[in-house]
Amino acid sequence: MKKFSFLIYFFIFGIFFVMSLPYYSGDVKNHVIWAQSILDQGIVGFYERYFHDYAFQSYPPISTGLFVVSLGLYNLLYNLIHFLNIQIPVFPSQLIYFIEDFNTKIAFLKFPALLFTVLTGYLLVKYKELLKLKISSKIVLGLFFVNPAFIYISVIWGQIDFMQAFFILWA
């Protein structure tokens, strides 16, 4: 049953990731620039840097670190796909178009938002079980994961509001 639950949450994460591909707000572009700045120049002096045409860095270090990890994961996958495409002629070249698309890069920067949204849904189900509520876990997950406001905040906008919610509920 635990493996099945994990698969459900993984599937939801995947659906959210695919849904996030065509949409983003300008805020996520800031996350890309900030993360790239740390990858290029390091963390020292990061909060004093000026980002021409982008917002000043105002997120806490944990959030910024998650953006760096997300961009690093994207860069790793990008390099792997390019390497495989060159080395193995039968490798699906159409994947190159997907990974090179700017929306894909942006979607990777939404990983923290998507991850903490799914983890918050998991905690809600655990609270339901802890409180011995007679409502089905499927209903709890359904109400949470199809809420348009939640979808907009994390999937479309890419905001990490559920990171705070997750840690508050976990506490």
C-alpha positions, 0 to 999 in steps of 0.5 A: 500500500505504501508503494501505491501511495508513493506512486500516486504522489509521484503521478500527481507531481508528474501531472503538475510538472506537465501542467506547468510547462506552458505557463509561468509568471515573471517571478520564476525568471528571477529565480533562474537568474538568481540561481544561475548567478550562484552557479556562476559566481558563488554564494559570497556577495549574492544578496548584494548583487544587482540583477539588471531588469530583474528583481533584487534577491529577496527570498530566504537562503533555503528557497534560493538553495532549492532554486540552485538545486533545481537549475543544477538538475536541469543543467545536468539533464540538459547536458546528459541529453545532449551527450546521449544525442551526440554519442548514440545516433538512435537516441530520440532527438525530439527530446532535445527540442523539449529540453532546450525549450525555455518553458522546460527550464522554467518548469524545473525551477518550479520543482520546489513549489510542486514538491512542497505542494505534493508533500503538503497534500501528503501531510493533510492525508496523514492529519486526516488519519491521525484525527480519525476523520471519516472522510476518504483520503481520496476526497481529501487529496482531490479537494486539495490537488484540484483546488484552482487557487493551489494549482495557480499558486504552485503549478502556474505561478511557481510560488513556494508558499507551500514550503512554509505550509508544509513545515508549519503542518509538519511541526 
